[in-house]
Amino acid sequence: SSDAIDALVVKVKFNFLHTLIADCTMWPLVNAINFRFIPLNYRPSFVGLAQLIWQTYLSTAARLNNEESLRNHSQPSMQEPLSDCVA
């Protein structure tokens, strides 16, 4: 339980700043475009599309971080036979 909490704290510390920077880059731009150029009746659709793009980015970033973390923790050591690593 404490290992899971420690892993979560490390993950938040590593990913939070990158996510915050991406958020502060995307959403002010989306809002500026939305309020300046998008007609009133299309604004909800435009923001919905931007939200879809944002969620896709978050999901992809989380998947890549999980794959990288699995790759780093599952490297076979030199003492292990390779047959033990094959799924």
C-alpha positions as CSV (number, residue, x, y, z in Angstrom):
1,S,0.0,0.0,0.0
2,S,2.7,2.5,0.9
3,D,4.7,1.4,-2.2
4,A,1.7,2.2,-4.4
5,I,1.4,5.6,-2.7
6,D,5.1,6.3,-3.2
7,A,4.9,5.3,-6.8
8,L,1.9,7.6,-7.3
9,V,3.8,10.5,-5.7
10,V,6.7,10.0,-7.9
11,K,4.5,9.8,-11.0
12,V,2.7,13.0,-10.1
13,K,6.0,14.8,-9.5
14,F,7.3,13.6,-12.8
15,N,4.2,14.2,-15.0
16,F,2.5,17.2,-13.3
17,L,4.8,20.0,-14.7
18,H,4.7,18.6,-18.3
19,T,0.9,18.3,-18.2
20,L,0.5,21.8,-16.6
21,I,2.7,23.4,-19.3
22,A,0.8,21.6,-22.1
23,D,-2.5,22.7,-20.5
24,C,-1.4,26.4,-20.1
25,T,-0.2,26.3,-23.8
26,M,-3.4,24.7,-25.3
27,W,-6.4,26.2,-23.5
28,P,-5.6,29.9,-23.6
29,L,-5.1,29.5,-27.4
30,V,-8.3,27.5,-27.7
31,N,-10.2,30.1,-25.8
32,A,-8.7,33.0,-27.7
33,I,-9.6,31.3,-31.1
34,N,-13.0,30.4,-29.7
35,F,-14.1,33.8,-28.5
36,R,-12.5,35.7,-31.4
37,F,-13.2,33.7,-34.5
38,I,-15.8,31.0,-33.8
39,P,-19.5,32.0,-34.3
40,L,-21.6,31.7,-31.1
41,N,-23.6,28.7,-32.3
42,Y,-20.4,26.7,-33.1
43,R,-18.5,27.4,-29.9
44,P,-19.7,24.3,-28.0
45,S,-18.7,22.1,-30.9
46,F,-15.3,23.7,-31.2
47,V,-14.6,23.4,-27.5
48,G,-15.8,19.8,-27.6
49,L,-13.4,19.0,-30.4
50,A,-10.6,20.7,-28.5
51,Q,-11.5,18.6,-25.4
52,L,-11.4,15.5,-27.5
53,I,-7.9,16.4,-28.7
54,W,-6.8,17.2,-25.1
55,Q,-8.1,13.9,-23.8
56,T,-6.4,12.0,-26.6
57,Y,-3.1,13.8,-25.7
58,L,-3.5,12.9,-22.0
59,S,-4.3,9.3,-22.8
60,T,-1.4,9.0,-25.2
61,A,1.1,10.6,-22.8
62,A,-0.1,8.3,-19.9
63,R,0.2,5.2,-22.1
64,L,3.7,6.2,-23.3
65,N,4.8,6.9,-19.7
66,N,3.4,3.5,-18.6
67,E,5.2,1.7,-21.4
68,E,8.5,3.5,-20.6
69,S,8.2,2.7,-16.9
70,L,7.4,-1.0,-17.7
71,R,10.4,-1.1,-20.0
72,N,12.7,0.4,-17.4
73,H,11.6,-2.0,-14.7
74,S,11.4,-5.2,-16.7
75,Q,14.9,-5.2,-18.3
76,P,16.3,-8.6,-17.9
77,S,19.5,-8.8,-15.8
78,M,22.6,-10.5,-17.1
79,Q,22.1,-13.4,-14.7
80,E,18.5,-14.2,-15.9
81,P,18.2,-16.6,-18.9
82,L,16.4,-15.0,-21.8
83,S,13.8,-17.8,-21.9
84,D,12.4,-16.5,-18.6
85,C,11.7,-13.1,-20.3
86,V,9.8,-14.5,-23.3
87,A,6.0,-14.3,-22.9
